[in-house]
Amino acid sequence: MSDKVVSLSEVKKESGANVVATLEEMLESARRGEIVNCLIVTVNHDGTCTRAVANGHQPFNLLGQLEDAKVSFMESYLA
């Protein structure tokens, strides 16, 4: 048997680049009353996803922006 001692501490998980800053910026906008509706999608460290929706104000504007964001994301990260 080995006489080595191994420390088993929790592995710190960090968010991807700019995740916390982006969420904080959006939260501050919401606190100022500038955001009336939102749809948030996250990809978690274990590969699962989470969705959150708040309010149904101006749904067509939200859907249009969602499509635009999808195209921009695809062009940036899948091209």
Secondary structure, DSSP 8 states (H G I E B T S, - for coil): ----------------TTHHHHHHHHHHHHHTT----EEEEEE-TTS-EEEEEE--SSHHHHHHHHHHHHHHHHHHHT-
